[in-house]
Amino acid sequence: METCDSLILYHYLNAHSPDHGAAKAYLEPHFANPGFALCEPVLEDLYARLRSPHLNRNPASAAKASAAIKRLRQNPHWALMDYPGGLMNEVWAMAARVDCTPQKLKEFKWGLTFKHHRIAALATAQPENYAGLGIKRVFNPLNGPTPA
């Protein structure tokens, strides 16, 4: 089994990169290779890179970045190294939302992971970021006594 990191994928997707040709020469022969795999955490980093104004003159929108990830994930020959419970399908659906930043995406994934593992209480400095995920008690212990 072979894989690559987010930098190879970023340069492959970025036609303006000076390393685009080398990344393309590496990746394209693997398009029909069943011995190639993508790793979900690598794709998360790629999403952040595509959206970053520090790396891109014109950062990708949430929809464009998630569409690029979706194309990579849908290669019928490649294995996909997912988190337990297959939670990444939900995560990538969230990534396409207009208001989804890389930070929100990371917290959403964490929230789904907590839910999958039946976490009943979550201490966080940003409880609003975990609303609606089915965690019974989400609170900010930095704002005073911890609620029961």
C-alpha positions as CSV (number, residue, x, y, z in Angstrom):
1,M,0.0,0.0,0.0
2,E,1.3,3.5,-0.8
3,T,0.0,6.9,0.1
4,C,1.1,10.6,0.0
5,D,0.8,13.6,2.2
6,S,-1.2,16.8,1.7
7,L,1.7,18.7,0.1
8,I,1.8,16.3,-2.8
9,L,-2.0,16.6,-3.2
10,Y,-1.9,20.4,-2.8
11,H,0.8,20.9,-5.5
12,Y,-1.1,18.5,-7.8
13,L,-4.3,20.5,-7.4
14,N,-2.5,23.9,-7.7
15,A,-1.7,24.4,-11.4
16,H,0.2,27.6,-10.4
17,S,2.6,25.7,-8.1
18,P,6.2,25.4,-9.3
19,D,5.9,21.7,-8.1
20,H,2.7,21.0,-10.0
21,G,4.4,19.1,-12.8
22,A,6.3,16.8,-10.4
23,A,3.2,16.2,-8.2
24,K,1.2,15.4,-11.3
25,A,3.9,13.0,-12.6
26,Y,3.8,11.2,-9.3
27,L,0.1,11.1,-8.7
28,E,-1.5,10.4,-12.1
29,P,0.1,6.9,-12.6
30,H,-1.6,6.0,-9.3
31,F,-5.1,6.9,-10.5
32,A,-5.8,3.2,-11.4
33,N,-3.6,1.7,-8.7
34,P,-5.6,-0.4,-6.1
35,G,-2.5,-0.3,-4.0
36,F,-2.8,3.4,-3.3
37,A,-4.7,4.9,-0.4
38,L,-5.8,8.3,0.9
39,C,-5.8,9.2,4.6
40,E,-8.7,11.3,5.9
41,P,-6.5,13.4,8.2
42,V,-4.3,14.2,5.2
43,L,-7.4,15.3,3.3
44,E,-8.4,17.6,6.2
45,D,-5.0,19.3,6.0
46,L,-5.4,19.6,2.2
47,Y,-8.8,21.3,2.8
48,A,-7.1,23.8,5.1
49,R,-4.3,24.4,2.6
50,L,-6.7,25.0,-0.3
51,R,-8.7,27.5,1.8
52,S,-5.6,29.3,3.2
53,P,-5.1,33.0,2.2
54,H,-1.5,32.6,3.3
55,L,-0.8,30.0,0.7
56,N,-3.1,31.1,-2.1
57,R,-3.6,34.4,-3.9
58,N,-7.2,33.3,-4.4
59,P,-8.1,30.8,-1.7
60,A,-10.7,28.2,-2.6
61,S,-14.3,28.6,-1.3
62,A,-15.7,26.0,1.1
63,A,-17.6,24.5,-1.9
64,K,-14.6,24.4,-4.2
65,A,-12.2,22.9,-1.6
66,S,-14.7,20.2,-0.6
67,A,-15.4,19.4,-4.2
68,A,-11.7,18.8,-4.8
69,I,-11.6,16.5,-1.8
70,K,-14.7,14.7,-3.0
71,R,-13.1,14.0,-6.4
72,L,-10.1,12.5,-4.7
73,R,-12.2,10.4,-2.3
74,Q,-14.3,9.1,-5.1
75,N,-11.5,7.4,-7.0
76,P,-12.8,3.9,-7.3
77,H,-9.4,2.3,-7.2
78,W,-8.1,3.9,-4.0
79,A,-8.6,2.7,-0.5
80,L,-9.7,5.4,2.0
81,M,-8.3,5.3,5.5
82,D,-11.3,6.6,7.5
83,Y,-11.9,7.2,11.2
84,P,-13.9,4.6,13.1
85,G,-17.6,4.7,12.3
86,G,-17.2,6.3,8.9
87,L,-17.8,9.8,10.3
88,M,-15.9,11.5,7.5
89,N,-18.9,11.4,5.1
90,E,-20.7,13.7,7.4
91,V,-17.6,15.8,7.9
92,W,-17.1,16.4,4.2
93,A,-20.8,17.3,3.8
94,M,-20.3,19.9,6.5
95,A,-17.2,21.2,4.6
96,A,-19.2,22.2,1.6
97,R,-21.2,24.7,3.7
98,V,-20.4,28.3,2.8
99,D,-19.6,29.3,6.5
100,C,-17.3,26.3,7.1
101,T,-13.8,27.3,8.0
102,P,-11.0,24.8,8.6
103,Q,-11.3,25.4,12.4
104,K,-15.1,24.7,12.3
105,L,-14.5,21.6,10.3
106,K,-12.0,20.3,12.8
107,E,-14.4,21.0,15.7
108,F,-17.3,19.4,13.9
109,K,-15.2,16.3,13.4
110,W,-14.2,16.3,17.0
111,G,-17.9,16.6,18.0
112,L,-18.9,13.7,15.8
113,T,-16.1,11.7,17.3
114,F,-17.3,12.6,20.8
115,K,-20.8,11.6,19.8
116,H,-19.7,8.3,18.3
117,H,-17.9,7.4,21.6
118,R,-21.0,8.5,23.6
119,I,-19.4,11.4,25.4
120,A,-22.1,12.9,27.6
121,A,-20.2,16.1,28.8
122,L,-17.8,18.3,27.0
123,A,-15.7,21.1,28.5
124,T,-14.7,23.7,25.8
125,A,-14.0,27.4,25.6
126,Q,-16.5,27.5,22.7
127,P,-19.7,25.6,23.5
128,E,-21.6,27.2,20.6
129,N,-19.3,25.2,18.2
130,Y,-20.7,21.9,19.4
131,A,-24.4,22.8,19.5
132,G,-26.8,20.3,17.9
133,L,-24.4,17.3,17.9
134,G,-26.3,15.5,20.6
135,I,-23.8,15.9,23.5
136,K,-25.9,16.3,26.6
137,R,-23.8,18.8,28.4
138,V,-21.5,21.2,26.7
139,F,-20.0,23.9,28.9
140,N,-17.2,26.4,29.3
141,P,-15.3,25.8,32.6
142,L,-13.4,29.1,32.1
143,N,-16.6,31.0,32.8
144,G,-16.9,30.0,36.4
145,P,-18.0,26.9,38.3
146,T,-18.6,23.7,36.3
147,P,-22.3,22.9,35.9
148,A,-23.5,19.5,37.2
